């Protein structure tokens, strides 16, 4: 009878461009000691993040099997990855729709008996060893060579090289300590019935039964979803389904322009100023902070120059492209553009009073009302949430759009726009779940600027 063998595989993959130059890394670890038993890494040419992550998983499983070729069914492998997509698909909770992923998943599943492998999602910060291996492989490819184990330094300072691996924690989507938070949201939504509460929004019909994180070219289909699974109302917290990872919107206000410290109206109908020297410094510090977090997967920006410049600073750090969405532009303040609040009161006192009293009133000279801005921003939000379901996307935008997104997430009245502080280059975060509910996780964080 074979002696039971237990190992941990940590795997990762990356692409500098998505698709772009890609590589993977994997390490096999003794769970009792935390010592690495084997490493694997490879530059694979131009590919997507998802392909590279699956290739890392395959390499890790093959390395584990090669270490114990006689273990047979007695080998137990616990896979830890920071890819929610791969973990959920290989665990059988999400279906695989993209044609590039199916053969890779089948290849991974065939290496060891399904009963021998378990999967766990971990934060990126806990996957440093595999991440460093993947980056070494990509660096090697950039230099026209392949990764060599003898030259690797990935094991240095890797937590797994010094610390025993703890038992897998309770599973839940990234950002939730356990699945209970998502189940509570689903149960509350079911209890409210079919009516959509004020301040919440319906996702496009095709996205409703798809709580999964998207693949690069297509969103995976959640196992057990569809009309049969979604049609029956849920009763009680325990029966509510886990909604999967949310679309997490990281809201970054642009850095300062020359108009910012003077507190002048600066919308989409004015001069479109560039960042000041102070603003460029703020953008760099925000970019450094966001890169250190390691969570942002996509970037969307307002078309205005100050936002595009701020977004470019982050994109350079993360090697990501920037998508422009017109719906994220600032309010058009009409004749008030470039004026201070005091100057507007002196020149257009009655118009200002009416504007402050009603979201349906536009600034003097044909600007946008807050009601019009809300409609535009909500439409942009719906597009972005549907496109980036299950992903973390950075939105680089302005005061009014960010406050509007927060207000809608909270179901707060329009006058709440005047009760939020939002500093230049500040960060706020809102998560949107598959049932249409939202969770405000952060508002006006400026710790990275101090």
C-alpha positions in Angstrom: 0.0 0.0 0.0 1.4 3.4 -1.0 2.4 5.9 1.7 0.3 9.0 1.5 2.3 12.0 0.2 1.0 15.6 0.7 2.4 18.7 -1.1 1.4 22.2 -1.9 1.6 23.7 -5.3 1.7 27.5 -5.7 1.4 28.7 -9.3 1.1 31.9 -11.2 1.3 33.3 -14.7 1.4 36.8 -16.2 1.3 38.7 -19.5 2.9 42.1 -20.1 0.2 43.4 -22.4 -2.6 40.8 -22.1 -2.0 39.5 -24.6 1.7 40.1 -24.6 5.0 38.6 -23.7 4.0 35.9 -21.1 5.4 33.5 -18.7 4.5 31.2 -15.8 6.0 30.0 -12.5 5.2 27.2 -10.1 6.7 25.9 -6.9 6.1 22.6 -5.1 6.3 23.0 -1.3 6.5 20.6 1.6 3.5 21.7 3.8 5.1 20.5 7.0 8.3 22.6 6.7 7.4 25.2 4.1 10.5 24.3 2.1 10.4 24.4 -1.7 10.9 20.9 -3.3 10.8 21.9 -7.0 10.5 25.0 -9.1 9.3 25.4 -12.7 9.1 28.5 -14.9 9.0 29.2 -18.6 8.6 32.1 -21.1 5.8 31.1 -23.5 5.8 33.9 -26.0 2.7 36.1 -26.6 -0.3 34.9 -24.6 -2.9 36.1 -22.2 -2.8 36.2 -18.4 -5.3 33.4 -18.3 -3.3 31.1 -20.6 -0.2 31.8 -18.6 -1.9 31.0 -15.3 -3.2 27.7 -16.6 0.3 26.9 -17.9 1.7 27.6 -14.5 -0.9 25.2 -12.9 0.0 22.5 -15.4 3.7 22.9 -14.7 3.1 22.7 -10.9 1.0 19.6 -11.1 3.5 17.9 -13.4 6.4 18.8 -11.1 4.5 17.4 -8.1 3.8 14.1 -9.9 7.4 13.9 -11.0 8.7 14.2 -7.5 6.7 11.1 -6.3 6.2 8.9 -9.4 5.4 5.9 -7.4 2.8 7.5 -5.1 -0.1 6.9 -7.4 -3.5 7.7 -5.8 -1.7 8.3 -2.5 -0.4 11.7 -3.7 -2.4 14.6 -2.4 -1.8 18.1 -3.9 -3.3 21.3 -2.6 -3.1 24.1 -5.2 -2.9 27.7 -4.1 -3.3 30.4 -6.7 -4.2 34.1 -6.8 -6.3 33.5 -10.0 -9.9 33.3 -8.9 -10.7 32.3 -12.4 -8.5 29.2 -12.5 -9.4 28.1 -8.9 -13.1 28.3 -9.5 -13.0 26.6 -12.9 -10.8 23.8 -11.8 -12.9 23.3 -8.7 -16.0 22.8 -10.9 -17.9 25.8 -9.6 -17.5 27.9 -12.8 -18.0 26.5 -16.3 -15.4 27.2 -19.0 -16.6 28.8 -22.2 -13.5 30.3 -23.8 -12.0 27.9 -26.4 -8.4 28.7 -25.3 -9.1 27.7 -21.7 -10.9 24.3 -22.3 -7.9 22.3 -23.6 -5.6 23.7 -20.9 -8.1 22.9 -18.1 -8.5 19.4 -19.5 -4.8 18.9 -19.6 -4.4 20.0 -16.0 -7.3 17.8 -14.9 -5.7 14.7 -16.5 -2.3 14.9 -14.7 -3.6 13.5 -11.4 -6.9 11.9 -10.3 -9.5 14.7 -9.5 -9.9 13.4 -6.0 -6.2 14.0 -5.4 -6.2 17.7 -6.0 -7.8 20.5 -4.0 -7.8 24.2 -4.9 -7.6 27.4 -2.8 -7.6 31.1 -3.8 -5.0 33.2 -2.0 -4.2 36.9 -2.2 -1.4 37.9 -4.6 0.8 38.9 -1.6 0.7 35.2 -0.5 1.8 34.0 -3.9 5.1 35.8 -4.1 7.3 32.8 -4.9 5.4 31.8 -8.0 4.9 35.4 -9.0 8.6 36.0 -8.9 9.3 32.9 -10.9 6.8 34.0 -13.6 8.4 37.4 -13.8 11.9 35.8 -14.0 10.6 33.8 -17.0 9.2 36.9 -18.7 12.4 38.8 -18.0 14.4 36.0 -19.6 12.1 36.1 -22.7 12.6 39.8 -23.0 16.4 39.1 -23.1 16.0 36.4 -25.8 16.6 33.4 -23.5 14.7 30.9 -21.4 14.5 30.8 -17.6 17.2 28.7 -15.9 16.7 27.2 -12.4 20.3 27.8 -11.5 20.0 31.5 -11.9 16.7 31.9 -10.1 16.5 34.0 -6.9 12.7 33.5 -6.4 13.1 31.4 -3.3 14.9 34.2 -1.5 12.7 35.9 1.1 9.7 33.8 -0.1 7.4 33.1 2.9 6.9 29.6 1.7 10.6 28.9 2.1 10.5 29.4 5.9 6.9 28.9 7.1 4.7 25.7 7.2 1.6 26.0 5.1 -1.5 26.5 7.2 -4.8 24.6 6.6 -7.0 26.2 3.8 -9.2 29.0 5.1 -12.9 29.2 4.6 -13.4 30.1 0.9 -15.1 33.3 -0.3 -14.6 35.8 -3.1 -11.6 38.2 -2.9 -12.4 41.0 -0.5 -14.8 38.8 1.6 -13.4 36.9 4.5 -15.9 34.2 4.0 -18.7 33.4 1.6 -21.3 34.5 4.2 -21.2 38.1 3.1 -22.3 37.2 -0.4 -24.9 34.8 0.8 -26.3 37.5 3.1 -26.6 39.9 0.1 -28.4 37.3 -2.0 -30.8 36.5 0.8 -31.6 40.1 1.4 -32.2 40.7 -2.3 -34.5 37.7 -2.5 -36.4 38.9 0.5 -37.1 42.2 -1.2 -38.8 40.3 -4.1 -38.6 41.2 -7.7 -38.7 45.0 -7.3 -35.4 46.7 -7.8 -34.7 49.0 -4.8 -34.0 52.6 -5.5 -30.4 53.3 -6.0 -29.6 49.8 -7.3 -29.4 48.9 -10.9 -30.2 45.8 -13.0 -27.3 44.3 -14.9 -27.8 43.5 -18.6 -29.8 40.3 -19.0 -26.9 38.2 -20.2 -24.8 39.1 -17.2 -27.4 38.3 -14.4 -26.7 34.5 -14.2 -23.0 34.9 -14.6 -21.4 35.6 -11.2 -18.0 34.5 -12.4 -14.8 36.5 -13.2 -14.3 37.0 -16.9 -11.7 35.3 -19.0 -9.7 37.5 -21.3 -12.1 37.1 -24.2 -15.2 35.8 -22.6 -16.8 35.5 -19.2 -17.0 32.0 -17.7 -20.4 30.5 -17.0 -21.1 29.7 -13.3 -21.9 26.0 -12.8 -25.5 25.4 -11.9 -26.6 28.8 -13.2 -29.3 29.5 -15.7 -33.1 29.7 -15.6 -33.6 26.5 -13.6 -31.1 27.5 -10.9 -32.0 31.2 -10.7 -35.7 30.9 -11.1 -36.6 29.7 -7.6 -36.5 32.4 -4.9 -34.1 31.8 -2.1 -35.3 31.5 1.5 -33.0 31.9 4.4 -29.4 32.8 4.5 -28.1 29.3 4.3 -29.8 28.6 1.0 -28.6 31.7 -0.8 -25.9 31.1 -3.4 -22.4 32.5 -3.2 -22.4 35.3 -5.9 -18.7 35.0 -6.7 -16.2 37.8 -7.1 -17.7 41.3 -7.6 -16.7 43.8 -10.2 -14.6 46.0 -8.0 -14.3 49.7 -9.1 -11.3 51.5 -7.7 -12.1 55.1 -8.1 -9.1 57.4 -8.5 -9.7 61.2 -8.8 -7.1 62.8 -11.0 -4.2 64.8 -9.6 -4.3 68.6 -9.2 -4.3 71.1 -12.1 -3.6 74.8 -11.8 -7.3 75.3 -11.1 -7.6 72.8 -8.2 -6.0 74.7 -5.3 -8.0 77.8 -6.3 -11.2 75.8 -6.1 -12.4 76.9 -9.5 -15.2 75.1 -11.4 -13.4 72.8 -13.8 -15.6 70.5 -15.8 -15.9 69.1 -19.3 -16.9 72.4 -20.9 -13.8 74.4 -20.0 -10.2 74.5 -21.0 -9.3 70.9 -20.3 -6.2 71.7 -18.2 -3.2 69.5 -17.8 -1.8 68.3 -14.4 0.3 70.7 -12.5 3.8 69.7 -11.1 2.0 68.9 -7.9 -0.6 66.9 -9.7 2.0 64.8 -11.6 3.7 64.0 -8.3 0.3 63.0 -6.8 -0.3 60.8 -9.9 3.0 59.0 -9.4 2.4 58.4 -5.7 -1.1 57.0 -6.5 0.4 54.8 -9.2 3.1 53.5 -6.8 0.4 52.7 -4.2 -1.9 51.0 -6.6 1.0 48.9 -8.1 1.9 47.8 -4.5 -1.6 46.6 -3.9 -1.4 44.3 -6.9 -5.1 44.0 -7.4 -5.9 46.3 -10.4 -6.4 44.3 -13.7 -7.8 46.9 -16.0 -7.9 50.7 -16.3 -10.7 53.0 -17.7 -10.3 56.8 -17.8 -12.3 59.9 -18.5 -11.4 61.4 -21.8 -10.2 64.7 -20.2 -6.5 65.4 -20.2 -6.0 65.5 -16.4 -7.4 62.0 -16.1 -5.6 60.6 -19.0 -2.3 61.8 -17.6 -3.1 60.3 -14.2 -4.2 57.0 -15.7 -1.0 56.9 -17.8 1.1 57.1 -14.7 -0.7 54.0 -13.3 -0.7 52.2 -16.6 3.1 52.6 -16.9 3.6 50.9 -13.5 1.2 48.0 -14.3 2.0 47.6 -18.0 -1.7 47.9 -18.8 -3.6 49.8 -21.6 -6.1 52.5 -20.8 -9.6 52.4 -22.1 -11.5 55.7 -22.5 -15.1 56.0 -21.5 -16.9 59.2 -22.3 -19.4 58.6 -19.6 -16.7 59.3 -16.9 -16.1 62.9 -17.9 -16.8 65.7 -15.4 -20.0 67.8 -15.3 -20.2 70.5 -17.9 -20.5 73.6 -15.7 -21.5 75.9 -18.6 -20.8 79.6 -17.9 -19.3 78.8 -14.5 -16.2 77.1 -15.9 -13.1 78.6 -14.5 -14.9 80.6 -11.9 -14.7 80.3 -8.1 -17.9 79.6 -6.1 -17.8 83.2 -4.8 -17.5 84.6 -8.3 -20.5 82.4 -9.5 -22.5 83.6 -6.5 -21.7 87.3 -7.4 -22.5 86.9 -11.1 -25.3 84.2 -11.2 -26.7 84.2 -7.6 -30.2 83.1 -8.5 -29.0 80.4 -10.8 -26.6 79.1 -8.2 -29.3 78.9 -5.6 -31.6 77.0 -7.9 -28.7 74.6 -8.8 -28.0 73.9 -5.2 -31.7 73.2 -4.5 -32.5 70.8 -7.3 -30.6 68.1 -9.2 -32.7 68.9 -12.3 -31.3 72.4 -12.6 -28.4 73.0 -14.9 -25.6 75.7 -14.4 -25.9 78.9 -16.3 -25.3 78.8 -20.0 -26.4 75.3 -20.9 -24.3 73.1 -18.6 -25.4 69.7 -17.3 -27.7 69.2 -14.3 -26.8 66.6 -11.7 -29.7 64.5 -12.9 -28.2 64.4 -16.4 -24.8 63.6 -15.0 -26.2 60.8 -12.9 -27.9 59.2 -16.0 -24.7 59.4 -17.9 -22.5 58.0 -15.1 -25.0 55.2 -14.3 -24.9 54.1 -17.9 -21.1 54.0 -17.8 -21.1 52.1 -14.6 -23.5 49.5 -16.0 -21.3 49.0 -19.1 -18.1 48.7 -16.9 -19.7 46.3 -14.4 -20.9 44.1 -17.2 -17.6 44.2 -19.1 -15.4 43.6 -16.0 -17.6 41.3 -13.9 -15.4 39.6 -11.3 -12.4 41.8 -12.0 -10.8 44.8 -10.3 -10.8 47.9 -12.6 -9.4 51.3 -11.9 -11.6 54.2 -13.0 -9.7 57.5 -13.3 -12.3 60.2 -13.2 -13.5 63.4 -11.5 -15.3 64.6 -8.3 -18.9 64.5 -9.6 -18.7 61.0 -11.2 -17.0 59.5 -8.2 -19.4 61.0 -5.7 -22.3 59.9 -8.0 -21.0 56.3 -8.1 -20.7 56.3 -4.3 -24.1 57.9 -3.9 -25.8 55.3 -6.1 -24.1 52.5 -4.4 -25.4 53.7 -1.0 -28.9 54.6 -2.3 -28.3 58.1 -0.9 -30.3 61.2 -2.0 -28.8 63.7 -4.5 -28.0 66.2 -1.8 -25.4 63.8 -0.4 -23.1 64.9 -3.2 -22.5 68.1 -1.2 -21.7 66.1 1.9 -18.7 64.1 0.7 -15.1 65.3 0.7 -13.1 64.1 -2.3 -9.5 65.2 -2.5 -7.2 65.3 -5.6 -5.7 61.9 -6.3 -7.8 60.3 -3.6 -8.9 56.6 -3.9 -12.4 55.2 -3.2 -13.7 51.7 -3.9 -17.1 50.3 -4.7 -17.8 46.6 -5.3 -20.7 45.5 -7.5 -22.2 42.0 -7.2 -24.0 39.8 -9.7 -27.4 40.5 -8.0 -27.1 44.3 -8.5 -26.2 45.1 -5.0 -23.2 47.3 -4.2 -20.8 47.7 -1.3 -18.8 50.9 -0.6 -15.4 49.8 0.8 -13.4 52.9 0.8 -13.9 56.7 0.4 -11.4 59.5 -0.1 -8.3 57.6 0.9 -5.2 59.9 0.7 -2.8 57.9 2.9 -0.5 57.4 -0.2 0.0 61.1 -0.5 1.3 61.7 3.0 
